[in-house]
Amino acid sequence: MFVVRFIVLAFLVAYSWSMGQIPPDGLNAFGKFVATLFFLAAPALYLLPTIEAWLRNHPNLGAIALT
């Protein structure tokens, strides 16, 4: 399930990035910064429960990472 969610999230991030590239001449510098920041932050937010469990040495880290 983790892989499916991660693939869906990656697709949505890539789609939002591609929609931000319209018009063809691309985004201005701030738009590129925001799109790149979202591209990096979205997977981190998705993995936040796993990161929290890892930092707190939770005994069910595997189960948290897979759900």
C-alpha positions in Angstrom: 0.0 0.0 0.0 2.9 2.3 0.7 4.2 2.0 -2.8 0.8 2.7 -4.3 0.3 5.8 -2.2 3.8 7.0 -3.0 3.3 6.5 -6.7 0.0 8.4 -6.7 1.5 11.2 -4.7 4.5 11.3 -7.1 2.1 11.5 -10.1 0.1 14.3 -8.5 3.2 16.3 -7.8 4.5 15.7 -11.3 1.1 16.7 -12.8 1.0 19.9 -10.7 4.5 20.7 -11.8 3.6 20.2 -15.5 0.5 22.4 -15.1 2.7 25.1 -13.7 4.8 25.1 -16.8 1.9 26.7 -18.9 2.6 29.0 -20.9 5.3 27.3 -22.8 7.9 29.9 -21.8 7.8 28.6 -18.3 7.4 30.1 -14.9 9.2 33.1 -13.4 11.9 32.6 -10.8 9.4 32.7 -7.9 7.0 30.2 -9.5 9.9 27.8 -10.2 11.0 28.1 -6.5 7.5 27.4 -5.2 7.0 24.4 -7.6 10.4 23.0 -6.6 9.6 23.5 -2.9 6.3 21.7 -3.3 8.0 18.9 -5.3 10.4 18.3 -2.4 8.0 18.9 0.5 5.1 16.7 -0.7 7.0 13.4 -0.2 8.3 14.6 3.1 4.8 15.4 4.3 3.6 12.0 3.1 6.4 10.3 5.1 6.0 12.4 8.2 4.3 9.7 10.3 7.1 7.3 9.4 9.7 9.9 10.3 8.0 10.6 13.7 7.8 6.9 14.5 11.5 6.5 13.6 12.6 9.5 15.8 10.5 8.2 18.7 11.8 4.6 18.3 8.3 3.3 18.0 8.1 -0.5 18.2 5.7 -0.7 15.2 7.8 1.3 12.8 7.3 -1.2 10.0 3.5 -1.2 10.3 3.4 2.6 10.4 5.7 2.9 7.3 3.5 0.4 5.3 0.1 2.0 6.0 
